[in-house]
Each structure stands twice: as structure tokens, then as C-alpha cells.
Amino acid sequence: MAATPAPPRAVPGLLVLLLAASVRASQGDKEPVYRDCVKQCVRTNCTGARLRGFQSAQPPYMALTGWTCRDDCRYQCMWTTVGLYQAEGYSVPQFHGKWPFARFLCFEEPASALASLLNGLACLLMLLRYRSTVPRQSPMYHTITAFSLVSLNAWFWSTVFHTRDTYLTEKMDYFCASAVILYSIYLCCVRTLGLRRPGLSSMMGALLILAFTSHVSYLTFVSFDYGYNMAANATIGMINLLWWLCWCWQNRRTLPYWWKCGLVVVLLHGLALLELLDFPPLFWVLDAHAVWHLSTVPVHFLFHSFLIDDSLHLLNTEKAGVKLE
């Protein structure tokens, strides 16, 4: 299991206030009763004939998603420990940085996996709508299409990660989320400055690629520092928030759809505060992280509505021979 929740795909500027508490030890997996339970379960069920029996009885979807006998022991012992905590009147503990979730089929976090899938579907639907509505000649067409594809990739890995938390899926979830946040800066740069100064966009693109490469290299080869990762994403997110809001303010009298962009960036940062709730999952399924992901689904439709309006405006402006904003 991962040590902390997945990072935001939306721009998480306000979460910089939470950095001091972003990494916490998990009480549940430190409990001797949990550790002893896992050892005993593995010793009893995960060797010899018992292991072969487990593997033959395991549903194919569990085997395909990499659930092992040891993983199943950890899952069962987690609930044993939770039951003891509740019987003694203590609050529900976390395990390996996560609340205990009721597994559904092969899904470790069913609500968050579903929410990630819905966000991905929203991105896909709006990408298809964008491509069918906006001509390829629009100045922002290819940049926005690439942004949608980067976002789709991030939500795909978020769905995979919340379905099955492994070393690989955790890293892909974190890295792809960082890619979205960095590309959002590039998108902002192209729209606000790059249309008049293409060279500036190229320089920003190269700088962001270098930043992403350095970020991933540090987390991979030096130290996977959760606090650093959140601080880096929060910093880029805050820059993105202020940049877009300044552009919206400057164009509020000339672009009637400016409010869509302003509302989107404010909503994304405001909804990120839902993570502050951090409560044990309702019905062992729905936690604050899942609620946050579910709340961002409608935002995709509003943001792409802005992108469509803006792309058509830029195309018409270019056809009329007017200097681009």
C-alpha cells in the first residue's frame, strides 16, 4: 500500500497550507496485533498446499490485478484490527497511510476508482466535443487537444491506482498528476502570452519538460518525498491560479465568457479543501478523497465550455485580421 493519498490532478494551490500535516504515521499497521496477525496468516495460508488452494480458488480478476496471498492476509488482518479498536471504543486507525476500505471485487478503493473513471470519461466526452466543434485551424487547437490527452492519461492511472495500489501504480499516479499540473502552466502561458510571442511558449515548454524530468528523477532515484512532491505541485498550482485569474480580470470587459475560466480555477482550489475533512469512510467506501474526486467531475464540462468559446473567438479574431489578445 502507498504511504499517503494520491496527489491532486486539479491545481492544488490551497493545499500548501496542509503541508505540515501531509505525511503521517499510520497507527493500524504499527499495532502488534496487526503485525502478528499477518505473520500468522502468511505462515498458515501462504505456503505449500494452502497456497495452491488459495491460488486455485482465487477469482481470475483478483489474480489479474496482482492480489497475492500475503495481500489478502493484510486485508483480513486490517479488519481484525479495526474490529478490536472499535470494540475498545477507540477511533478507526489508518493502515499504511490509508483508511480501511471495503474491497469490491478487485477494487481497493471503489468510490475513488469510480470517481477517477468518471473524471476520465468527462475529459474524453469534452475532448470529443471540442474536436467536433472547433476547427483545427484555431490557434489553440493542438495545445488544448494535447492537454486533454495528458489529463486523460492522468485519470487513467488514478483509476488504476485506486483499483490496485502497488509500487508501480502509485508512482504512475503521482507522476502523471504532476504532468497535468505542469502542462496546465504551459496551456496558460500559450494562451496568455504565447500567441503573440511563440518563442516564449517554446522556452516555457522546454523549462517545464526539464522541471518534470528533474522532479521525476529526484523522486525515483533520490528520495520519494511525499512532502516535497505536494509542495512542488502546490507551488505550481498557485502560480497557475494567480496567472489565470489575472488574465480573467484583464479581459473581463472584452470576453463575455471570461467568468467560466475564473470560476473553474476557483472551484478547483476550493474543492481541494474537501480533503481537510479526512473522515473514516462512510460504509467503508466513501471518504473525503473520493468526495473530492466526485466533486470535480462537473468542472470538466465548464472548463471545456470555456476552451471551446475561447478557441472559436480566437479563430474568428484571426480570420478578421485582428491582433490576438
ABEGO torsion letter per residue (X at the ends): XBABBBBBABBAAAAAAAAAAABBBBAAAABAAAAAAAAAAAAAAABEAAAAAAAAABBAAAAAAGBBAAAAAAAAAAAAAAAAAAAAGBBBBBBGGBBBBBBBEABABAAAAAAAAAAAAAAAAAAAAAAAABBAABAAAAAAAAAAAAAAAAAAAAAAAAABBBAAAAAAAAAAAAAAAAAAAAAAAAAAAAAABAAAAAAAAAAAAAAAAAAAAAAAAABBBAAAAAAAAAAAAAAAAAAAAAAAAAAAAABAAAAAAAAAAAAAAAAAAAAAAGBBBBGGABBAAAAAAAAAAAAAAAAAAAAAAAAAAAAAAAAAGBBBX
